[in-house]
């Protein structure tokens, strides 16, 4: 049995093979043996898989605590005019006048 390589998404070495695919428990990324990262994965998608674009309006699907602050973004909060970042898993937005970066896995279109 060969060793499982580092996660192609987060580069962590805490990965394992579950019998069918490789799994990274740190970032929840799953990939098949020999699968290469391609540009197709560079598209920002929400929690339901819908493609996101600059200027879209999204809704937060889970209460989120903001690191370094006592602020909590409540579930159901509407966020307008998002901006995509270099990382397809993050979007930049303004909530209550504060510029915040949110992970796309907590958003829906």
N, C-alpha and C positions, 0 to 999 in steps of 0.2 A: 504494500500500500504506500503510495507516494504521499508526501506532505502537502497540505493545502497551502497555496500561496497567500500572500497578504491580500487584503480586500482591495479591489481596484478602485473603490469609491473613496474610502477613508484612509487607506494604507495601513490599517491596524493589522497585527499578526494574530489576533484572537479570533481565528476562523476555524470552521469545522466542516466536514463533509457529512451530510445527513442521509446518504444512500442514493440520492438522486441529484442534488445540487449542493453547491458550496454556500455556506451561510456565514455572515458576519453579525454577531450579536450586538456589536457596538453601534452600527448604523442601520441594521436590519436589511442590508443589501444581500440579494441572492443572485448567484450567477452559475451558469453551467461550466463544466470543465472545458477549458480551451476558449471560452468566450472572451472576446476582446472588447474593450470599451470603444465605442464608436461615437461619432457625432450625433447619432440619432437620439442618444440619451441626454443631449444638451438642451432639450426643450423643457421649459418650466411647466409643470403640471400640478394641478391641485390634488386634494385627497381623493377625488373621484376619478382622476385621470384626465380631466379636461385641460386642454392647453391654455396657458395663461399668456397674456400679452401686456405691453405697457398701456397704462390707462384703464385697465379692467377694474371692475368693482367686485370685491370678494367678501365673504362672510367668515368670521372666526368660528370654528366648530368645537372649541374646547376652551375653558377658562385657562388663561396663560399668565403666569407670574413673570413680571419683567425683572431680569437680573439687575442688581444694583439699585433697585427702586422698590418702593412699597406699592407701586401701581400694579393693578390686575386688569387684564383685558378680558372682559366677560364674553362668554359664548353668545353668539348671535350678533356681535358687534360688526357693523358694516364698515368696510374699508374701501374708500374710493381712490381712484387714480394711483394704482400701484405702479412701481417701477421695477423692472427686472434687473438683477445684478449679474455679475460674471458667473456666480454659482447658480445653477438652475434650480437648486433646492431652497433658495432664499429670495425674498422680494423686499424691497424697501418701500416704506409707506409712512404716512403721518397719522397718528392717532392722538387726539386731544392736544394738538400742537407740537407733539414730540415726534421726532423722526425715529422710526423703529424698523429693525429688520426682522421679518417673520419667516419661519420655515413654511414652505408650501404644503407640507403634510398636515398643517393645522388650519388650512383654508379651503373653502369651496366657492366655486364661481356662482 
